[in-house]
Amino acid sequence: YQGIVPLERSTLAECLAHYFDLSEQLDTHFMFASDDEYCYGLMLQKLPDYKYIDDQDAWDRVRQLAETLSFEEVKQNDNATILHRLYHEESLQVYESEPVRFECTCSEERSLNSLYSLGKDEALSILDEEPVIGIDCQFCGAHYEFDRERVNELFNVGKPH
């Protein structure tokens, strides 16, 4: 799966919000700031199962309060303090933090399934012109190669049924 959204906005925050608007259809607001040592960010998103999803005033209010946040406030305060300063009159639910990690779901098996969806004739015709079929993951950069023997195994070519 690949989502392509043009970068037609003037800031990274606006580009990301535009992406969520077009691809995920979720109201999303970003704020980024940095200095020589650190980068800071805030992401607000109106969740699809939010009980007040039709309350556009609530979303506008939460977003407008976030826009009052200054770089100095972000730099000098922890998350709990910032949330309290901005939203002490709102009903908040804070989830446990989780460490950020890079994780890709690609695998040799998924690549073989992709190759299988091409069909036997198409896969074998590629191998008539190339020694291997290469599949690249556009997310993590992994590269998978399948030679004629592996493709024959995939399609049970030359094996009794």
C-alpha positions as CSV (number, residue, x, y, z in Angstrom):
1,Y,0.0,0.0,0.0
2,Q,1.3,3.4,-0.9
3,G,-0.4,6.8,-0.3
4,I,0.8,9.7,-2.4
5,V,-0.2,13.2,-1.4
6,P,1.4,16.2,-3.1
7,L,3.5,18.5,-1.0
8,E,1.6,21.7,-1.8
9,R,1.8,23.5,1.6
10,S,4.4,25.9,2.9
11,T,5.4,24.0,6.1
12,L,6.0,20.4,7.1
13,A,3.1,20.7,9.7
14,E,0.7,21.9,7.0
15,C,1.8,19.1,4.6
16,L,1.3,16.4,7.2
17,A,-2.2,17.8,8.1
18,H,-3.1,17.9,4.4
19,Y,-1.9,14.2,4.1
20,F,-4.2,13.2,7.0
21,D,-7.1,15.2,5.5
22,L,-6.8,13.5,2.1
23,S,-5.7,10.0,2.9
24,E,-7.1,9.2,6.4
25,Q,-9.9,11.7,6.3
26,L,-9.1,12.6,10.0
27,D,-8.9,16.2,11.3
28,T,-5.3,16.6,12.4
29,H,-3.2,19.5,13.6
30,F,0.6,19.6,13.9
31,M,3.0,22.1,15.5
32,F,6.7,21.8,15.2
33,A,9.6,23.8,16.7
34,S,13.3,23.4,17.0
35,D,16.5,25.0,18.2
36,D,20.1,24.0,17.9
37,E,19.7,21.0,20.3
38,Y,16.1,19.8,20.2
39,C,13.0,19.3,18.0
40,Y,9.6,19.5,19.5
41,G,6.2,18.5,18.1
42,L,2.6,18.4,18.9
43,M,0.0,16.3,17.1
44,L,-3.7,16.6,17.7
45,Q,-6.2,14.3,16.0
46,K,-9.9,14.0,16.2
47,L,-10.3,10.2,16.5
48,P,-13.0,8.6,14.4
49,D,-14.8,7.0,17.4
50,Y,-14.6,10.1,19.5
51,K,-18.0,10.5,21.3
52,Y,-18.4,14.1,20.3
53,I,-17.3,13.7,16.7
54,D,-20.1,16.0,15.5
55,D,-19.0,18.7,17.9
56,Q,-17.0,20.8,15.5
57,D,-16.8,23.6,18.2
58,A,-14.9,21.2,20.5
59,W,-12.4,20.4,17.8
60,D,-11.9,24.0,16.8
61,R,-11.5,25.0,20.5
62,V,-8.9,22.3,21.1
63,R,-7.0,23.2,18.0
64,Q,-7.1,27.0,18.7
65,L,-5.8,26.4,22.2
66,A,-2.9,24.4,20.8
67,E,-2.1,27.3,18.5
68,T,-1.5,29.5,21.5
69,L,1.5,27.3,22.6
70,S,4.8,29.1,22.2
71,F,8.2,27.6,21.5
72,E,9.5,28.7,24.9
73,E,6.5,26.9,26.6
74,V,7.2,23.7,24.8
75,K,10.9,23.9,25.5
76,Q,10.6,24.7,29.2
77,N,7.7,22.3,30.2
78,D,7.0,18.7,30.3
79,N,4.0,17.1,28.5
80,A,1.8,17.0,31.6
81,T,2.3,20.7,32.3
82,I,1.6,21.6,28.7
83,L,-1.6,19.5,28.7
84,H,-2.7,21.1,31.9
85,R,-2.0,24.6,30.8
86,L,-3.8,24.2,27.5
87,Y,-6.7,21.9,28.4
88,H,-7.4,22.1,32.2
89,E,-11.1,22.9,31.4
90,E,-11.4,19.9,29.0
91,S,-12.0,16.3,29.8
92,L,-8.7,14.5,29.0
93,Q,-7.6,11.0,28.8
94,V,-3.9,10.4,28.8
95,Y,-2.6,7.1,27.6
96,E,0.6,5.4,28.7
97,S,3.5,6.3,26.6
98,E,5.2,3.8,24.4
99,P,8.7,3.9,23.0
100,V,8.9,4.9,19.4
101,R,10.4,2.2,17.2
102,F,10.8,1.6,13.5
103,E,8.9,-1.5,12.4
104,C,8.1,-2.7,8.9
105,T,5.6,-5.5,8.1
106,C,7.3,-6.6,4.9
107,S,8.6,-10.2,4.6
108,E,9.7,-12.7,2.1
109,E,6.3,-14.4,2.5
110,R,4.5,-11.1,1.7
111,S,6.7,-10.5,-1.3
112,L,6.0,-14.0,-2.6
113,N,2.3,-13.4,-2.2
114,S,2.7,-10.2,-4.3
115,L,4.6,-12.2,-6.9
116,Y,1.9,-14.9,-6.8
117,S,-0.7,-12.2,-7.6
118,L,1.1,-11.4,-10.9
119,G,0.3,-14.9,-12.0
120,K,2.5,-17.7,-13.3
121,D,2.8,-16.6,-16.9
122,E,3.8,-13.1,-16.1
123,A,6.3,-14.2,-13.4
124,L,7.9,-16.7,-15.8
125,S,8.0,-14.1,-18.7
126,I,10.0,-11.7,-16.4
127,L,12.4,-14.5,-15.7
128,D,12.9,-15.0,-19.5
129,E,14.4,-11.5,-19.6
130,E,16.0,-11.3,-16.1
131,P,17.9,-13.8,-14.0
132,V,15.8,-13.0,-10.9
133,I,12.7,-11.1,-9.9
134,G,13.5,-8.3,-7.5
135,I,11.0,-6.9,-5.1
136,D,11.8,-3.8,-3.0
137,C,10.0,-2.6,0.1
138,Q,9.3,1.1,-0.4
139,F,9.0,1.6,3.4
140,C,12.1,0.0,4.9
141,G,14.3,-0.5,1.7
142,A,14.5,-4.3,2.1
143,H,15.2,-6.2,-1.2
144,Y,13.9,-9.7,-2.0
145,E,15.1,-11.7,-5.0
146,F,13.5,-14.8,-6.4
147,D,15.1,-17.0,-9.1
148,R,13.4,-19.3,-11.5
149,E,13.7,-22.3,-9.1
150,R,11.9,-20.3,-6.4
151,V,9.2,-19.1,-8.8
152,N,8.7,-22.6,-10.0
153,E,8.2,-23.8,-6.4
154,L,5.7,-21.0,-5.8
155,F,3.6,-22.0,-8.7
156,N,4.3,-25.8,-8.4
157,V,5.7,-25.8,-11.9
158,G,6.9,-29.3,-12.9
159,K,5.5,-31.0,-9.8
160,P,2.7,-33.6,-9.9
161,H,-0.6,-32.4,-8.6
